[in-house]
Amino acid sequence: MVVEVKVLTNQFLYSDTNKRYHTWNYHLQQHFGEKIFKVAIDGGFDCPNRDGTVAHGGCTFCTVSGSGDFAQDRVDPLPVQLRKGIDMMHKKWPNVKSYIAYFQNFTNTHAPVDILRHRYEQVVNEDGVVGIMIATRPDCLPPETIAYLAELNKRYYIWVELGLQTIHEETSKIINRAHSYDTYLKAVEELRAHNIPVCTHLINGLPGETHEMMMESVNRVILDSDIQGIKIHLLHLMKNTKMLRDYHQGRLRLLEKDEYVELVCDQLEVIPQEIVIHRITGDAPRDTLVGPMWSLKKWEVLNAIDHELERRNTYQGIHSIRNKVEEHVDAPSGFQS
C-alpha cells in the first residue's frame, strides 16, 4: 500500500517556520545566530505630551504607565529591572543567554544627552546584553540626541522605535498625539542619515479610522520613509484613559477579531519582505482592559493570521506597495494600472 504524504513548504524568503511574514524572532536569529529576547524596562522618563513641553494629558489611549504595562517598576535601579525582567523571561525560555534592553515606557529620549548616556549605558554593559531598543516620539530627537544615538549605533546593536500610530492628521488631533506626520518624516530622515534602524509603531482601530485609512497609514510610511521595521498594534481600550470618553459617546468602535485578522493580512501583503515585523498584535493587562476582550487570547489571534495567510496562499510583500509604484512609474505611456 502506497501512502501519499503531502509536504507543505513555505516559500517565503524570510522564514524558516510556518510564518509567512518577516518576524522579529527570525530577524534576531539570523543576526545573532541564537535565540534572543527583549526585556522591557522603565527608564524613568516622562513624555513631552504630558509634562507641558508640547501638550498636556498625553495621547488619549495612553495609560498612567505610558503604554509600558509590562515593563519593570521604575522604582528599581535599571540593572535591577533588567535582571528581574531576564529572570521572568527565563521562565519561558530558560536557555536564552543574550538579551536586548528595551526602554519602553513614555518617551525615552526626552532628557538631556548626559542623562540618556547615564541611563542607557547602565544596561548595555550588563552581562548578556547584546543590544538596546529605544521607544520615543519623533519630536524628541534634537541634533545632540541624534549624534549620541549615532555613536551608540557604532558600538552596539540598536533600534529606535518611533510612535507614529497613524498618518492621518485628523486622527492625530482626536487622540492628542501633538506632533505632525512631517515631524515623523524628518526624524526618520535624520536617524537614517546615520544608518540607525527605525521601527515605526502603528495602531489599528483608532477612533473614526476605516479599513482604507489604516491601509493608507501602512502604505504611506513605506513609501515616504526609509524604515527597517514596523510594529502593528491593536488598539486596546484601557481603564482610566481619556479614550474611554470616545467609546462611551459612540465615537469609537472596537474592532472584531475577524476584522482585525483580515486587516493585518491586507497590510502584510503590501509591506516589502525585507521590513521586519516587530509585532502584529499586542498585550494588555486583563484587569485594566476594557476591550477588545478577544485580544487577551494572543496566540489565537496570531494563529488566525497565519491561517488566513495560508488560506489566501499569500505572504508579506506579495503585493508590495513599493513594487506597485515602481511598476506604475516604469509603465509605458498609456498604461493603465
C-alpha positions as a Markdown table, in Angstrom:
| # | Residue | x | y | z |
|---|---|---|---|---|
| 1 | Met | 0.0 | 0.0 | 0.0 |
| 2 | Val | 1.4 | 3.4 | -1.0 |
| 3 | Val | 0.6 | 6.3 | 1.3 |
| 4 | Glu | 0.8 | 9.7 | -0.3 |
| 5 | Val | 2.4 | 12.2 | 2.0 |
| 6 | Lys | 1.6 | 15.8 | 1.4 |
| 7 | Val | 4.6 | 18.0 | 2.2 |
| 8 | Leu | 3.8 | 21.6 | 2.9 |
| 9 | Thr | 6.5 | 24.1 | 2.2 |
| 10 | Asn | 6.7 | 27.8 | 3.0 |
| 11 | Gln | 8.3 | 29.6 | 0.1 |
| 12 | Phe | 8.5 | 33.0 | 1.9 |
| 13 | Leu | 12.1 | 34.2 | 1.8 |
| 14 | Tyr | 12.4 | 35.5 | 5.4 |
| 15 | Ser | 11.2 | 32.4 | 7.3 |
| 16 | Asp | 12.3 | 29.0 | 8.4 |
| 17 | Thr | 8.9 | 28.1 | 10.1 |
| 18 | Asn | 5.3 | 28.3 | 9.0 |
| 19 | Lys | 5.3 | 32.1 | 9.3 |
| 20 | Arg | 4.6 | 34.0 | 6.1 |
| 21 | Tyr | 6.0 | 37.3 | 7.3 |
| 22 | His | 9.4 | 38.6 | 8.4 |
| 23 | Thr | 9.2 | 38.1 | 12.2 |
| 24 | Trp | 11.3 | 39.9 | 14.8 |
| 25 | Asn | 12.3 | 36.5 | 16.1 |
| 26 | Tyr | 13.6 | 35.3 | 12.7 |
| 27 | His | 15.5 | 38.6 | 12.2 |
| 28 | Leu | 17.3 | 38.2 | 15.6 |
| 29 | Gln | 18.0 | 34.5 | 15.0 |
| 30 | Gln | 19.6 | 35.4 | 11.6 |
| 31 | His | 21.5 | 38.4 | 13.0 |
| 32 | Phe | 22.9 | 36.8 | 16.2 |
| 33 | Gly | 22.7 | 33.1 | 15.3 |
| 34 | Glu | 20.8 | 32.3 | 18.5 |
| 35 | Lys | 17.5 | 32.9 | 20.3 |
| 36 | Ile | 17.3 | 36.4 | 21.8 |
| 37 | Phe | 14.6 | 38.0 | 23.9 |
| 38 | Lys | 13.7 | 41.6 | 24.6 |
| 39 | Val | 13.5 | 42.8 | 28.2 |
| 40 | Ala | 11.2 | 45.8 | 28.8 |
| 41 | Ile | 12.4 | 48.3 | 31.4 |
| 42 | Asp | 11.3 | 51.7 | 32.6 |
| 43 | Gly | 14.0 | 54.3 | 32.1 |
| 44 | Gly | 12.3 | 56.8 | 34.4 |
| 45 | Phe | 11.5 | 59.3 | 31.6 |
| 46 | Asp | 8.4 | 61.4 | 31.1 |
| 47 | Cys | 6.6 | 62.5 | 27.9 |
| 48 | Pro | 6.5 | 66.0 | 26.4 |
| 49 | Asn | 2.9 | 65.4 | 25.6 |
| 50 | Arg | 2.2 | 65.0 | 29.4 |
| 51 | Asp | 4.6 | 67.4 | 31.1 |
| 52 | Gly | 3.6 | 70.5 | 29.1 |
| 53 | Thr | 6.6 | 70.6 | 26.8 |
| 54 | Val | 4.3 | 70.3 | 23.8 |
| 55 | Ala | 0.9 | 69.5 | 25.4 |
| 56 | His | -0.8 | 68.1 | 28.5 |
| 57 | Gly | -2.7 | 65.0 | 29.1 |
| 58 | Gly | -0.9 | 62.6 | 26.8 |
| 59 | Cys | -2.3 | 60.6 | 24.0 |
| 60 | Thr | -5.9 | 59.6 | 24.8 |
| 61 | Phe | -5.2 | 55.8 | 24.6 |
| 62 | Cys | -2.2 | 56.0 | 26.9 |
| 63 | Thr | -2.3 | 54.6 | 30.4 |
| 64 | Val | -0.5 | 56.0 | 33.5 |
| 65 | Ser | 2.4 | 53.6 | 32.8 |
| 66 | Gly | 3.0 | 55.3 | 29.4 |
| 67 | Ser | 1.9 | 52.2 | 27.3 |
| 68 | Gly | 4.5 | 50.1 | 29.1 |
| 69 | Asp | 2.2 | 48.0 | 31.2 |
| 70 | Phe | 4.6 | 45.0 | 31.2 |
| 71 | Ala | 7.8 | 46.9 | 31.9 |
| 72 | Gln | 9.6 | 46.7 | 35.3 |
| 73 | Asp | 9.0 | 49.0 | 38.2 |
| 74 | Arg | 10.8 | 52.3 | 37.8 |
| 75 | Val | 11.5 | 52.4 | 41.5 |
| 76 | Asp | 14.2 | 49.8 | 41.0 |
| 77 | Pro | 17.6 | 50.8 | 39.6 |
| 78 | Leu | 17.9 | 49.9 | 35.9 |
| 79 | Pro | 20.3 | 47.0 | 36.3 |
| 80 | Val | 17.9 | 45.5 | 38.9 |
| 81 | Gln | 14.9 | 46.0 | 36.5 |
| 82 | Leu | 16.9 | 44.3 | 33.8 |
| 83 | Arg | 17.8 | 41.3 | 35.9 |
| 84 | Lys | 14.2 | 40.9 | 37.1 |
| 85 | Gly | 13.0 | 41.0 | 33.5 |
| 86 | Ile | 15.5 | 38.4 | 32.5 |
| 87 | Asp | 14.5 | 36.2 | 35.3 |
| 88 | Met | 10.9 | 36.5 | 34.4 |
| 89 | Met | 11.5 | 35.7 | 30.7 |
| 90 | His | 13.7 | 32.8 | 31.6 |
| 91 | Lys | 10.6 | 31.0 | 32.9 |
| 92 | Lys | 9.6 | 30.7 | 29.3 |
| 93 | Trp | 13.0 | 30.5 | 27.6 |
| 94 | Pro | 15.4 | 29.1 | 30.3 |
| 95 | Asn | 18.3 | 28.6 | 27.9 |
| 96 | Val | 18.5 | 32.1 | 26.3 |
| 97 | Lys | 21.7 | 33.8 | 27.2 |
| 98 | Ser | 21.5 | 37.1 | 25.2 |
| 99 | Tyr | 19.1 | 40.0 | 25.6 |
| 100 | Ile | 18.0 | 43.3 | 24.2 |
| 101 | Ala | 17.3 | 46.0 | 26.7 |
| 102 | Tyr | 14.0 | 47.7 | 25.7 |
| 103 | Phe | 13.4 | 51.2 | 27.0 |
| 104 | Gln | 9.6 | 51.1 | 26.5 |
| 105 | Asn | 7.6 | 53.4 | 28.8 |
| 106 | Phe | 6.9 | 57.0 | 27.9 |
| 107 | Thr | 9.4 | 58.9 | 25.7 |
| 108 | Asn | 12.9 | 57.6 | 26.1 |
| 109 | Thr | 14.8 | 60.4 | 24.5 |
| 110 | His | 13.0 | 63.1 | 26.5 |
| 111 | Ala | 16.0 | 64.3 | 28.5 |
| 112 | Pro | 19.5 | 65.9 | 28.0 |
| 113 | Val | 22.1 | 63.7 | 26.4 |
| 114 | Asp | 24.1 | 63.2 | 29.6 |
| 115 | Ile | 21.1 | 61.7 | 31.3 |
| 116 | Leu | 20.4 | 59.5 | 28.3 |
| 117 | Arg | 24.0 | 58.3 | 28.3 |
| 118 | His | 23.9 | 57.6 | 32.0 |
| 119 | Arg | 20.7 | 55.6 | 31.9 |
| 120 | Tyr | 21.3 | 53.6 | 28.6 |
| 121 | Glu | 24.8 | 52.6 | 29.5 |
| 122 | Gln | 23.8 | 51.3 | 32.9 |
| 123 | Val | 22.2 | 48.4 | 31.0 |
| 124 | Val | 24.1 | 47.9 | 27.7 |
| 125 | Asn | 27.2 | 46.9 | 29.6 |
| 126 | Glu | 25.4 | 44.3 | 31.7 |
| 127 | Asp | 26.3 | 40.6 | 31.1 |
| 128 | Gly | 24.3 | 39.1 | 28.2 |
| 129 | Val | 23.0 | 42.4 | 26.8 |
| 130 | Val | 23.7 | 42.5 | 23.1 |
| 131 | Gly | 21.6 | 45.5 | 22.1 |
| 132 | Ile | 19.2 | 48.2 | 23.0 |
| 133 | Met | 15.8 | 49.3 | 21.7 |
| 134 | Ile | 14.6 | 52.8 | 22.4 |
| 135 | Ala | 10.9 | 53.8 | 22.1 |
| 136 | Thr | 10.4 | 57.5 | 21.6 |
| 137 | Arg | 8.5 | 60.3 | 19.9 |
| 138 | Pro | 9.8 | 61.9 | 16.6 |
| 139 | Asp | 9.6 | 65.3 | 18.2 |
| 140 | Cys | 12.2 | 64.3 | 20.9 |
| 141 | Leu | 15.2 | 63.8 | 18.7 |
| 142 | Pro | 17.3 | 67.1 | 18.7 |
| 143 | Pro | 20.6 | 67.1 | 16.9 |
| 144 | Glu | 22.7 | 66.3 | 20.0 |
| 145 | Thr | 20.5 | 63.2 | 20.7 |
| 146 | Ile | 20.8 | 62.0 | 17.1 |
| 147 | Ala | 24.6 | 62.4 | 17.4 |
| 148 | Tyr | 24.6 | 60.3 | 20.6 |
| 149 | Leu | 22.4 | 57.6 | 19.0 |
| 150 | Ala | 24.8 | 57.6 | 16.0 |
| 151 | Glu | 27.7 | 57.0 | 18.4 |
| 152 | Leu | 25.7 | 54.2 | 20.1 |
| 153 | Asn | 25.0 | 52.6 | 16.8 |
| 154 | Lys | 28.7 | 52.2 | 16.1 |
| 155 | Arg | 29.2 | 50.4 | 19.4 |
| 156 | Tyr | 26.0 | 48.4 | 19.9 |
| 157 | Tyr | 23.1 | 46.8 | 18.1 |
| 158 | Ile | 20.3 | 49.3 | 18.4 |
| 159 | Trp | 16.8 | 50.2 | 17.1 |
| 160 | Val | 14.8 | 53.4 | 17.5 |
| 161 | Glu | 11.1 | 52.8 | 17.7 |
| 162 | Leu | 9.0 | 55.9 | 16.7 |
| 163 | Gly | 5.5 | 56.3 | 17.9 |
| 164 | Leu | 3.5 | 57.5 | 14.8 |
| 165 | Gln | 0.2 | 55.5 | 15.3 |
| 166 | Thr | -1.4 | 57.0 | 12.2 |
| 167 | Ile | -0.5 | 59.2 | 9.2 |
| 168 | His | -3.9 | 61.0 | 9.4 |
| 169 | Glu | -3.7 | 64.4 | 11.0 |
| 170 | Glu | -7.5 | 64.4 | 11.8 |
| 171 | Thr | -6.9 | 61.2 | 13.9 |
| 172 | Ser | -3.9 | 62.8 | 15.5 |
| 173 | Lys | -6.0 | 65.6 | 16.8 |
| 174 | Ile | -8.6 | 63.2 | 18.2 |
| 175 | Ile | -6.0 | 61.2 | 20.1 |
| 176 | Asn | -4.0 | 64.3 | 21.1 |
| 177 | Arg | -0.8 | 63.0 | 19.6 |
| 178 | Ala | 0.7 | 66.5 | 19.5 |
| 179 | His | 3.2 | 66.0 | 16.6 |
| 180 | Ser | 2.8 | 66.1 | 12.9 |
| 181 | Tyr | 3.4 | 63.5 | 10.2 |
| 182 | Asp | 6.1 | 65.8 | 8.8 |
| 183 | Thr | 7.9 | 65.7 | 12.1 |
| 184 | Tyr | 7.9 | 61.9 | 11.9 |
| 185 | Leu | 9.3 | 62.0 | 8.4 |
| 186 | Lys | 12.1 | 64.4 | 9.4 |
| 187 | Ala | 13.0 | 62.2 | 12.4 |
| 188 | Val | 13.3 | 59.1 | 10.2 |
| 189 | Glu | 15.5 | 61.0 | 7.7 |
| 190 | Glu | 17.8 | 62.2 | 10.4 |
| 191 | Leu | 18.1 | 58.8 | 12.0 |
| 192 | Arg | 18.7 | 57.1 | 8.7 |
| 193 | Ala | 21.4 | 59.6 | 7.8 |
| 194 | His | 23.4 | 57.8 | 10.5 |
| 195 | Asn | 22.3 | 54.3 | 9.4 |
| 196 | Ile | 20.2 | 53.9 | 12.6 |
| 197 | Pro | 17.5 | 51.2 | 12.1 |
| 198 | Val | 14.0 | 52.6 | 12.6 |
| 199 | Cys | 10.8 | 50.7 | 13.6 |
| 200 | Thr | 7.5 | 52.6 | 13.1 |
| 201 | His | 4.7 | 52.0 | 15.6 |
| 202 | Leu | 1.2 | 52.0 | 14.1 |
| 203 | Ile | -2.1 | 51.3 | 15.8 |
| 204 | Asn | -5.1 | 49.7 | 14.1 |
| 205 | Gly | -8.5 | 50.7 | 15.4 |
| 206 | Leu | -8.1 | 54.3 | 16.3 |
| 207 | Pro | -11.3 | 56.4 | 16.6 |
| 208 | Gly | -13.0 | 57.1 | 13.2 |
| 209 | Glu | -10.4 | 55.2 | 11.1 |
| 210 | Thr | -11.7 | 53.0 | 8.3 |
| 211 | His | -10.0 | 50.0 | 6.8 |
| 212 | Glu | -8.9 | 52.2 | 3.9 |
| 213 | Met | -7.3 | 54.7 | 6.3 |
| 214 | Met | -5.4 | 52.1 | 8.2 |
| 215 | Met | -4.1 | 50.6 | 4.9 |
| 216 | Glu | -3.1 | 54.1 | 3.8 |
| 217 | Ser | -1.0 | 54.6 | 7.0 |
| 218 | Val | 1.0 | 51.4 | 6.2 |
| 219 | Asn | 1.3 | 52.4 | 2.5 |
| 220 | Arg | 2.5 | 55.9 | 3.2 |
| 221 | Val | 5.1 | 55.1 | 5.9 |
| 222 | Ile | 6.7 | 52.6 | 3.5 |
| 223 | Leu | 6.7 | 55.0 | 0.5 |
| 224 | Asp | 7.6 | 58.2 | 2.4 |
| 225 | Ser | 10.2 | 56.9 | 4.9 |
| 226 | Asp | 13.2 | 54.6 | 4.9 |
| 227 | Ile | 12.2 | 52.3 | 7.7 |
| 228 | Gln | 13.5 | 48.8 | 8.6 |
| 229 | Gly | 10.7 | 47.6 | 10.8 |
| 230 | Ile | 7.0 | 48.1 | 11.6 |
| 231 | Lys | 5.1 | 47.4 | 14.8 |
| 232 | Ile | 1.4 | 46.9 | 14.1 |
| 233 | His | -0.6 | 47.1 | 17.3 |
| 234 | Leu | -4.2 | 46.6 | 18.0 |
| 235 | Leu | -5.9 | 49.4 | 19.9 |
| 236 | His | -6.5 | 48.4 | 23.5 |
| 237 | Leu | -9.1 | 50.4 | 25.3 |
| 238 | Met | -7.9 | 50.7 | 28.8 |
| 239 | Lys | -9.5 | 51.8 | 32.1 |
| 240 | Asn | -8.6 | 55.3 | 33.3 |
| 241 | Thr | -7.8 | 56.7 | 29.8 |
| 242 | Lys | -9.3 | 59.6 | 28.1 |
| 243 | Met | -10.3 | 57.4 | 25.1 |
| 244 | Leu | -13.0 | 55.9 | 27.3 |
| 245 | Arg | -15.0 | 59.0 | 26.7 |
| 246 | Asp | -14.9 | 58.5 | 22.9 |
| 247 | Tyr | -16.1 | 54.9 | 23.5 |
| 248 | His | -19.0 | 55.8 | 25.8 |
| 249 | Gln | -20.0 | 58.7 | 23.5 |
| 250 | Gly | -20.1 | 56.4 | 20.4 |
| 251 | Arg | -17.0 | 57.8 | 18.6 |
| 252 | Leu | -15.0 | 54.6 | 18.9 |
| 253 | Arg | -15.9 | 51.2 | 17.7 |
| 254 | Leu | -13.7 | 48.3 | 18.8 |
| 255 | Leu | -12.5 | 46.0 | 16.0 |
| 256 | Glu | -13.8 | 42.5 | 15.8 |
| 257 | Lys | -11.3 | 39.7 | 15.7 |
| 258 | Asp | -12.1 | 38.6 | 12.1 |
| 259 | Glu | -12.0 | 42.2 | 11.0 |
| 260 | Tyr | -8.6 | 42.7 | 12.6 |
| 261 | Val | -7.1 | 39.5 | 11.1 |
| 262 | Glu | -8.3 | 40.5 | 7.6 |
| 263 | Leu | -6.8 | 44.0 | 8.0 |
| 264 | Val | -3.4 | 42.7 | 9.2 |
| 265 | Cys | -3.2 | 40.3 | 6.4 |
| 266 | Asp | -4.0 | 43.0 | 3.9 |
| 267 | Gln | -1.3 | 45.2 | 5.5 |
| 268 | Leu | 1.3 | 42.4 | 5.4 |
| 269 | Glu | 0.7 | 41.8 | 1.7 |
| 270 | Val | 1.8 | 45.4 | 0.9 |
| 271 | Ile | 4.8 | 45.6 | 3.3 |
| 272 | Pro | 8.0 | 44.7 | 1.5 |
| 273 | Gln | 9.6 | 41.4 | 2.5 |
| 274 | Glu | 12.8 | 42.9 | 3.9 |
| 275 | Ile | 10.9 | 45.0 | 6.5 |
| 276 | Val | 10.9 | 43.3 | 9.9 |
| 277 | Ile | 7.5 | 42.9 | 11.5 |
| 278 | His | 8.2 | 43.5 | 15.2 |
| 279 | Arg | 4.6 | 42.9 | 16.3 |
| 280 | Ile | 1.2 | 42.3 | 14.7 |
| 281 | Thr | -1.0 | 42.4 | 17.8 |
| 282 | Gly | -0.4 | 43.4 | 21.4 |
| 283 | Asp | -0.7 | 42.5 | 25.1 |
| 284 | Ala | -2.8 | 44.2 | 27.8 |
| 285 | Pro | -3.3 | 43.5 | 31.4 |
| 286 | Arg | -6.7 | 41.7 | 31.9 |
| 287 | Asp | -7.6 | 43.8 | 35.0 |
| 288 | Thr | -7.4 | 47.1 | 33.2 |
| 289 | Leu | -8.5 | 46.1 | 29.7 |
| 290 | Val | -12.0 | 47.3 | 28.6 |
| 291 | Gly | -11.7 | 45.7 | 25.1 |
| 292 | Pro | -11.5 | 44.1 | 22.7 |
| 293 | Met | -11.5 | 41.1 | 25.1 |
| 294 | Trp | -10.7 | 38.7 | 22.4 |
| 295 | Ser | -7.2 | 40.2 | 22.2 |
| 296 | Leu | -6.4 | 38.5 | 25.5 |
| 297 | Lys | -6.1 | 35.3 | 23.6 |
| 298 | Lys | -3.0 | 36.4 | 21.8 |
| 299 | Trp | -2.0 | 33.1 | 20.4 |
| 300 | Glu | -5.4 | 32.6 | 18.9 |
| 301 | Val | -5.0 | 35.9 | 17.1 |
| 302 | Leu | -1.5 | 35.0 | 15.8 |
| 303 | Asn | -2.7 | 31.6 | 14.7 |
| 304 | Ala | -5.7 | 33.1 | 12.9 |
| 305 | Ile | -3.4 | 35.5 | 11.0 |
| 306 | Asp | -1.2 | 32.5 | 10.0 |
| 307 | His | -4.2 | 30.5 | 8.8 |
| 308 | Glu | -5.7 | 33.4 | 6.8 |
| 309 | Leu | -2.4 | 34.0 | 5.0 |
| 310 | Glu | -2.3 | 30.2 | 4.3 |
| 311 | Arg | -5.9 | 30.2 | 3.1 |
| 312 | Arg | -5.1 | 33.1 | 0.7 |
| 313 | Asn | -1.9 | 31.4 | -0.3 |
| 314 | Thr | -0.2 | 34.7 | 0.2 |
| 315 | Tyr | 2.6 | 36.2 | 2.3 |
| 316 | Gln | 4.3 | 39.5 | 3.3 |
| 317 | Gly | 5.2 | 41.6 | 0.3 |
| 318 | Ile | 3.3 | 39.7 | -2.4 |
| 319 | His | 1.6 | 43.0 | -3.4 |
| 320 | Ser | 4.4 | 45.2 | -2.2 |
| 321 | Ile | 3.4 | 48.9 | -2.4 |
| 322 | Arg | 7.0 | 49.8 | -3.5 |
| 323 | Asn | 6.8 | 47.3 | -6.4 |
| 324 | Lys | 3.4 | 48.8 | -7.4 |
| 325 | Val | 4.8 | 52.3 | -7.5 |
| 326 | Glu | 7.9 | 51.2 | -9.5 |
| 327 | Glu | 5.7 | 49.3 | -12.0 |
| 328 | His | 3.5 | 52.4 | -12.4 |
| 329 | Val | 6.5 | 54.7 | -12.9 |
| 330 | Asp | 8.2 | 52.4 | -15.4 |
| 331 | Ala | 5.0 | 51.6 | -17.3 |
| 332 | Pro | 4.9 | 52.7 | -21.0 |
| 333 | Ser | 2.7 | 55.7 | -21.9 |
| 334 | Gly | -1.0 | 54.9 | -21.9 |
| 335 | Phe | -0.5 | 52.0 | -19.5 |
| 336 | Gln | -3.5 | 51.7 | -17.1 |
| 337 | Ser | -2.7 | 50.1 | -13.7 |
